[in-house]
């Protein structure tokens, strides 16, 4: 009987005390489809091509890299370097008459909706108390409309 390379690797792993399922077939190890990421990429791309009152919006739109799972050392580094779990994904630092800035929490669009965590809700409350406008967007279109509404308010 001849085994495929994947089956052989699986048997070697079992012999070494590993798990019975190969990495490729393990649903918990599959890479997620990053729908939220795709919407945010589209929004940033739009901002990098859009001007408002002579200002390129993308020059003042910044991403906060606080998402994802981290190993113990990466989590420690994240916190020591000033990272804050739950901080909104995007910062728009163009002040208006009403607000010093806009914070945007991107979420996956329907039907792939992702929920707002308690740490995100806490940050939203703190930022609003400091005068910032904080909104949740479930798509690139919502984000684009929000930014233009914010700037024209």
PyMOL commands that set and color helices and strands:
alter all, ss='L'
color gray80, all
select helices_A, chain A and resi 5-15+23-25+27-29+35-47+57-60+72-80+118-129+140-152
alter helices_A, ss='H'
color red, helices_A
select strands_A, chain A and resi 51-52+55-56+61-63+90-92+102-106+133-137
alter strands_A, ss='S'
color yellow, strands_A
deselect
rebuild
show_as cartoon
